[in-house]
């Protein structure tokens, strides 16, 4: 497995280097066009990139979780989810159980962030918790933990920062060109025709880079993300030994029409599927943040009863008809066959209701609502600003005393 990760990282680092080269070219030619100093522009671009990468390394995960309005939960808050994450941690060989976050949103999605496996987190929407059964939820968590195990999360954070830096530079430079005019090459203009032609060439190159660099960087970013989604699906099927669980979950997520309200375009490739829904027409595969869900599902369901990396790679060849697989051949040599397990028992209707109820209870708690259990079995929600000493049950009429700790927070 380590060979798989290393091979994947080598290819990705080449793509990241290409994004870095775009940034340096953009900085140099914009500096030359705007200020007459290509080296100055280069230095400014590098400084911005270093500062943003330092922030991404030390606080990138916190920033993404904060933007997503995710809240950390413990085992007691949602035992079912915590147990599933713990199971996948053991199956993957991860050294630490990732921190678990919930996003209060009815859409269906999840993502993983973190600096390294010892500081990593998984986040999941409340809608996903309510809609997925245990096998499906296990498949999603296995997929996200695969990103952590494969060392994807930090690299994707750095890629998003690099993309953001390029877009930011292009945005500011465009406005400076529109409103500030061109100052570069003033001395060359007056020295003769040759200098004037050189200045025009520099300005033309700067404008082209201004347009092309953000687009090229975004395409590279998407290419990195798309390949890693296949690898995470393969690892997720291996960890759960039940490819159908992830396939079914992907179908449900893709079938949802609700967009994640807190989604950010810079971080879109980090989600299990694109959090932005199509507005009437299919997006081009070239500009998609993720591989087509239908293709991912077909691959998982074509694994012919196996759950190994080799079974996934074979299914990938059959479905995509690509000459190259997504699993490095060195990782497949000597790999043992892994039989797929049987699904969990079919979920009964009361279990589905309980699944919704446990998620609802968690959200009420994190909205600072109190909970009073009436003797008749009714659960009474106490608003955070309620200042009374007791509350009347609407079902049996019994008056229930509100615990002192609840009143103190009102």
C-alpha positions in Angstrom: 0.0 0.0 0.0 2.9 2.4 0.7 4.1 1.9 -2.9 0.7 3.0 -4.1 0.7 6.1 -1.9 4.3 7.0 -3.0 3.5 6.5 -6.7 0.4 8.6 -6.4 2.2 11.4 -4.5 5.0 11.4 -7.1 2.6 12.0 -10.0 0.8 14.7 -7.9 3.9 16.5 -7.0 4.7 16.9 -10.7 1.3 18.5 -11.2 1.8 20.7 -8.1 5.2 21.8 -9.6 3.4 22.7 -12.8 1.0 24.9 -10.7 4.0 26.5 -9.0 5.6 27.3 -12.3 2.4 29.0 -13.4 2.5 31.1 -10.3 6.1 32.1 -10.8 5.5 33.0 -14.5 2.5 35.0 -13.6 4.4 36.9 -10.9 7.3 37.6 -13.1 5.5 38.9 -16.1 2.9 40.9 -14.1 5.8 42.5 -12.2 7.5 43.3 -15.5 4.3 44.7 -17.0 3.1 46.7 -14.1 6.2 47.9 -12.3 9.1 47.3 -14.8 10.6 44.6 -12.4 10.0 41.0 -13.2 12.2 39.9 -10.3 10.2 42.1 -7.9 7.0 40.5 -9.1 8.5 37.1 -8.7 9.6 37.8 -5.1 6.1 39.1 -4.2 4.5 36.0 -5.7 6.8 33.7 -3.7 6.2 35.6 -0.5 2.5 35.5 -0.8 2.6 31.7 -1.6 4.9 31.0 1.4 2.7 33.0 3.8 -0.4 31.3 2.6 1.2 27.8 2.7 2.4 28.3 6.2 -1.1 29.3 7.2 -2.5 26.2 5.3 -0.1 23.9 7.1 -0.8 25.1 10.6 -4.4 26.3 10.4 -5.8 25.0 7.1 -8.0 22.3 8.6 -9.4 24.7 11.2 -10.2 27.2 8.5 -12.0 24.7 6.3 -14.0 23.3 9.2 -14.9 26.9 10.4 -16.0 27.9 6.9 -18.1 24.7 6.7 -19.7 25.5 10.1 -18.7 22.1 11.4 -19.0 21.3 15.1 -17.0 18.6 16.8 -18.8 15.7 18.5 -17.8 13.0 20.9 -18.7 9.3 21.2 -21.6 10.1 23.6 -23.1 12.5 21.1 -23.5 9.9 18.3 -22.3 6.4 19.3 -23.2 4.9 15.9 -21.1 7.3 13.9 -18.2 7.2 16.3 -18.2 3.3 16.2 -18.1 3.3 12.4 -15.2 5.7 12.3 -13.4 3.7 14.9 -13.9 0.5 12.9 -12.6 2.1 9.7 -9.6 3.5 11.7 -8.7 -0.1 12.7 -9.3 -1.5 9.2 -7.1 1.1 7.6 -4.3 0.9 10.2 -4.6 4.6 11.0 -2.7 5.5 14.2 -5.5 7.7 15.7 -9.2 8.0 15.4 -9.9 11.2 13.4 -11.9 13.9 15.1 -15.5 13.8 14.0 -17.5 16.9 13.0 -21.1 17.3 12.0 -22.5 20.0 9.7 -26.1 21.0 10.3 -27.2 20.9 6.7 -29.9 18.7 5.0 -27.6 18.1 1.9 -25.7 14.9 1.6 -21.9 15.2 1.7 -18.7 14.6 3.7 -15.0 15.4 3.6 -11.7 14.9 5.4 -9.1 17.4 6.4 -5.9 17.4 8.4 -2.2 18.0 8.5 -1.3 14.3 8.9 -2.9 11.1 10.2 -2.2 12.2 13.8 -4.1 15.4 13.2 -7.0 14.7 11.0 -10.8 15.1 11.0 -13.8 13.9 9.1 -16.9 16.0 8.7 -20.3 14.8 7.7 -23.6 16.6 7.1 -26.7 15.9 9.2 -28.6 15.0 6.0 -26.1 12.2 5.3 -26.5 10.8 8.8 -30.2 10.7 8.5 -30.3 9.1 5.0 -27.6 6.4 5.0 -27.9 3.0 6.6 -24.9 1.5 8.5 -23.3 -0.1 5.4 -23.6 3.1 3.4 -22.3 5.2 6.2 -19.4 2.8 6.7 -18.5 3.1 3.0 -18.4 6.9 3.1 -16.3 7.0 6.3 -13.9 4.4 4.7 -13.6 6.6 1.7 -12.7 9.7 3.8 -10.3 7.8 6.0 -8.7 6.6 2.8 -7.9 10.2 1.9 -6.2 10.5 5.3 -4.3 7.2 5.0 -3.2 8.0 1.5 -1.9 11.4 2.7 -4.3 13.3 0.3 -5.7 15.8 2.7 -2.7 18.0 3.4 -1.6 17.9 -0.3 -5.1 18.9 -1.4 -5.1 21.8 1.1 -1.8 23.0 -0.3 -3.2 22.7 -3.9 -6.2 24.8 -3.0 -4.0 27.4 -1.4 -1.8 27.5 -4.5 -4.8 27.8 -6.8 -6.2 30.6 -4.5 -2.8 32.4 -4.7 -2.9 32.3 -8.5 -6.5 33.5 -8.7 -5.8 36.2 -6.2 -2.8 37.6 -8.0 -4.7 37.5 -11.3 -7.6 39.3 -9.7 -5.5 42.2 -8.3 -3.4 42.5 -11.4 -6.4 42.7 -13.7 -7.7 45.6 -11.6 -4.4 47.3 -11.5 -4.1 47.1 -15.3 -7.6 48.5 -15.7 -7.4 51.4 -13.3 -3.7 52.0 -12.7 -2.3 51.7 -16.2 1.0 50.1 -17.3 4.1 51.5 -15.8 6.6 48.9 -16.8 9.2 49.5 -19.4 8.9 53.3 -19.4 12.6 53.8 -20.0 12.6 51.1 -22.7 9.8 52.9 -24.6 11.9 56.0 -25.0 15.1 54.3 -26.0 13.9 53.1 -29.4 11.6 50.9 -31.3 13.1 47.7 -30.2 12.5 48.5 -26.5 8.9 49.4 -27.4 8.3 46.1 -29.1 9.8 44.2 -26.1 7.5 46.1 -23.7 4.4 45.2 -25.9 5.5 41.5 -25.9 5.8 41.5 -22.1 2.4 43.1 -21.7 0.9 40.7 -24.1 2.4 37.7 -22.3 1.2 39.1 -19.0 -2.3 39.5 -20.2 -2.4 36.0 -21.7 -1.1 34.6 -18.4 -3.7 36.6 -16.5 -6.4 34.8 -18.4 -4.8 31.3 -18.9 -3.0 30.8 -15.5 -6.1 30.6 -13.3 -7.9 28.3 -15.7 -4.8 26.0 -16.2 -4.2 25.9 -12.4 -7.8 24.9 -11.8 -7.7 22.1 -14.4 -4.5 20.8 -12.8 -6.2 21.0 -9.4 -9.2 19.0 -10.7 -6.9 16.4 -12.3 -5.2 15.8 -9.0 -8.6 15.5 -7.2 -10.2 13.2 -9.7 -7.4 10.6 -9.6 -7.5 10.6 -5.9 -11.2 9.9 -5.7 -10.7 6.6 -7.6 -7.9 5.6 -5.2 -10.1 6.5 -2.2 -12.9 4.4 -3.6 -10.6 1.5 -4.0 -9.2 1.7 -0.5 -12.7 2.3 0.9 -13.9 -0.9 -0.7 -10.9 -2.8 0.8 -11.5 -1.4 4.3 -15.2 -2.2 4.4 -14.9 -5.4 2.3 -18.3 -4.4 0.9 -18.1 -2.3 -2.3 -21.9 -2.1 -2.6 -22.1 0.0 0.6 -20.1 2.9 -0.9 -21.8 2.5 -4.3 -25.2 2.8 -2.8 -24.1 5.8 -0.7 -22.7 7.5 -3.8 -26.0 7.0 -5.6 -28.0 8.5 -2.8 -25.6 11.5 -2.5 -25.7 12.1 -6.3 -29.4 11.8 -6.3 -29.9 14.6 -3.8 -30.8 18.0 -5.4 -29.8 20.1 -2.3 -26.5 22.1 -2.4 -24.4 22.4 0.6 -24.9 26.0 1.8 -21.4 26.4 3.3 -19.5 24.8 0.4 -16.6 26.8 -1.0 -15.4 26.4 -4.6 -11.8 26.4 -3.6 -12.4 23.3 -1.4 -15.0 21.6 -3.6 -12.6 18.7 -4.6 -12.2 17.7 -0.9 -15.8 16.5 -0.7 -16.9 13.0 -1.6 -18.8 14.4 -4.5 -19.1 17.9 -6.0 -21.1 19.9 -3.4 -22.5 22.2 -6.2 -25.4 20.9 -8.2 -25.8 21.3 -11.9 -28.1 24.0 -13.0 -29.8 22.3 -16.0 -26.9 20.8 -18.0 -24.1 18.3 -17.4 -20.7 19.8 -16.7 -17.8 18.8 -18.9 -15.7 16.0 -17.5 -12.7 18.2 -18.1 -13.9 20.9 -15.7 -15.5 18.6 -13.1 -14.0 18.4 -9.6 -14.8 14.7 -9.4 -15.0 11.7 -11.7 -18.6 10.9 -12.9 -20.5 9.3 -10.1 -22.1 6.8 -12.4 -18.7 5.6 -13.5 -17.5 5.3 -9.9 -20.6 3.3 -9.0 -20.2 1.0 -12.0 -16.6 0.3 -11.1 -17.5 -0.6 -7.5 -20.3 -2.9 -8.7 -18.1 -4.6 -11.2 -15.6 -5.9 -8.6 -16.9 -9.5 -9.1 -17.4 -10.4 -5.5 -13.9 -9.2 -4.4 -12.9 -6.2 -2.4 -9.1 -6.1 -3.0 -7.2 -3.4 -4.8 -6.6 -5.8 -7.7 -10.4 -6.4 -8.0 -10.9 -2.6 -8.2 -8.2 -2.1 -10.7 -9.6 -4.8 -13.0 -13.1 -3.3 -12.7 -11.7 0.1 -13.5 -10.1 -1.2 -16.7 -13.4 -2.9 -17.7 -15.6 0.1 -17.1 -13.3 3.0 -18.2 -11.6 1.0 -21.0 -8.5 2.9 -20.2 -5.0 1.5 -20.9 -3.8 2.6 -17.5 -5.2 1.7 -14.1 -5.4 3.8 -11.0 -3.5 1.4 -8.8 0.3 1.2 -9.4 1.3 -2.3 -10.7 3.9 -2.5 -7.8 1.1 -2.3 -5.3 -0.7 -5.2 -7.0 2.2 -7.6 -7.0 1.6 -10.3 -4.4 -1.6 -8.7 -3.2 -3.9 -11.3 -1.6 -7.4 -11.7 -2.7 -10.0 -10.2 -0.4 -13.5 -11.6 -0.5 -16.4 -9.2 -0.1 -18.5 -9.7 3.0 -22.3 -10.0 3.1 -24.4 -6.9 3.8 -25.8 -6.1 7.2 -29.4 -7.2 7.9 -32.0 -5.2 6.2 -32.9 -2.0 8.1 -36.4 -2.0 9.6 -38.6 1.1 9.5 -38.3 1.7 13.3 -34.5 1.7 12.8 -34.8 4.4 10.1 -36.9 6.5 12.4 -34.4 6.1 15.2 -31.6 7.1 12.8 -33.4 10.4 12.1 -34.2 10.9 15.8 -30.6 10.4 17.0 -29.4 13.0 14.5 -32.2 15.4 15.4 -31.3 15.0 19.1 -27.7 15.8 18.4 -28.6 19.0 16.4 -30.9 20.1 19.2 -28.1 19.7 21.7 -25.7 21.7 19.7 -28.3 24.5 19.3 -28.2 24.7 23.1 -31.7 23.2 23.6 -32.2 21.3 26.8 -33.9 17.9 27.0 -36.4 16.9 29.6 -37.7 13.4 29.6 -41.3 13.2 30.8 -42.5 10.0 32.6 -45.0 9.4 29.8 -42.1 9.0 27.4 -42.3 12.4 25.7 -39.0 14.2 25.1 -39.5 17.9 25.8 -37.2 20.5 24.1 -36.3 23.5 26.2 -35.2 26.6 24.2 -31.9 28.1 25.3 -33.6 31.4 26.4 -36.3 29.7 28.4 -36.1 31.0 32.0 -38.8 29.1 33.7 -38.4 26.5 36.5 -40.7 23.9 34.9 -42.3 22.9 31.7 -45.7 21.2 31.0 -45.9 18.1 28.9 -48.5 18.7 26.1 -49.3 15.0 26.0 -50.0 14.0 29.6 -50.3 17.4 31.2 -47.6 16.5 33.8 -45.4 19.4 35.0 -41.7 18.6 34.7 -38.9 20.4 36.6 -36.1 21.8 34.5 -32.7 20.8 35.9 -30.7 23.6 37.5 -27.9 23.4 35.0 -30.4 24.0 32.2 -31.8 27.2 33.9 -28.3 28.6 34.4 -27.6 28.7 30.7 -30.8 30.5 29.8 
